[in-house]
Amino acid sequence: MFEVDVDVNELDADSWNGNFAVIGASTVVTSERGVEQYHTAIEKAVDVVFADSAKRAQFIGCTPSGAQDDVCVRGFLQALGLRAWRRPLEAAELDRLAAVAAGAATELGSPVEGARWATVALFTSPNFLYRAELGAPSADGSLRLTGYEMASRLAFLVWNSLPDEVLLDQAAGGALETVEGVRAAATRMLDAPAGREAVGAFAEEYMRLDRIGTQAKDAALFPEYDAALRAAMVRDMRGTWEVLAFEDQTSALDLFSTTKVVVNTELAKLYGIDTTGLDSSTFEVRSLPADGPRLGILSKAGFLSQFANQKEGSPTLRGKFMRDALMCRTIPPPPGDIDIVLDEPPADMPLTKRQRLEKHRTEPTCAGCHGLMDPLGLPLESFDAIGRHRTTDHGLPIDPSGDFDGQPVADARELGMAISSSDLVARCLVRKYYTYAAGHEERDVDGSVLNTLAASFEASGFKLRELVLDLVTNEAFSSVAPQP
């Protein structure tokens, strides 16, 4: 709207509930410091627009007079408020904002300053910062999202942004109150360039790509691990989801067996592939060698570097993520009195990570959980703490064998292939996307909806795009729980 970049690191950090920030956002309470940060960011963005006379004139679209009943300012606020608040302003709301503009214009001696401060007030309002989804009674007595609430929910799910003019017009005309209207609207949105957000934004939360930028590594061991490489890891992970869903329109399960990568020079070097035509800011979709050691998103540096410490990868953490996120089987935290730190072997008696983990898999108090995690993560021991391929660990040959859901796998390639043919993983992916889209953790009453979505997902050939359309047209997406 302002076409101004805002550094989100200067705002309150996201709250993660149920492994998704969108769920945390539904229960978050903004701190006083957080309110100040939002206010500062909004003022900076508004200042950039109003400091440039050409941008300001285009933004306002008329010449303010500073009067209490200024037609220019009222029309400007009404149009801007519709986009920012995702609904028409009520008469009293418009009057209050117009009064802010008139008061500031009088006090500061400038009608433009009046419009500026009214703009700040509009964007610092809870009506902009929060999404109210209260619904309205439907014919059968249940609560359903209103047209404008549906437009907002669709826009943030599919575009990760505000509704556009077309979507708001559809809300006003009642088109979003029918299944056919919602499907048509969502199809248009998915076909737009911003439609990639429907999958990309989900992948970013689902795979917890936010953690990549905060992972510290030993600079002596990994001198190439800089901010540019970390950003490339995120781009590769997210981009592969988008390519398979939108360009290739292939099965979502192919994510675990694909050879496609999205790389710049730094990441291509780490993967050991040709860097011709690339530089630090130029990314291309490339393919890894068909018989290489990497296969699918679990062998990407963006996944492997997350679940590692500063010096080495962690089969346990990698396996735990797969168990929780890919199989929907929760691993409880370790008892508080258990020492989870692996002892370092003597310098003259090196051990591989597999050998060191044997203690946890044989100790009765540890074996139950480690037996569920480690066999999933051990096939990825062929990759180090930043995802570089390796064949030895402390000078000893690596045994990358493991197990996926009772199926023995020899290495990371076999692990990827096993996951790519798993009905369990397909059903779990539906559950995770539903949780993300609905904005709340899975409940018992969601069982029938999930079964319906899982069946249609399978019938579509596990197409992510079709999952989005089926989900937004399911009545669960437009239902609102009664207020307590």
Disulfide bonds with the S-S distance in Angstrom:
Cys62-Cys72 1.91
Cys328-Cys428 2.03
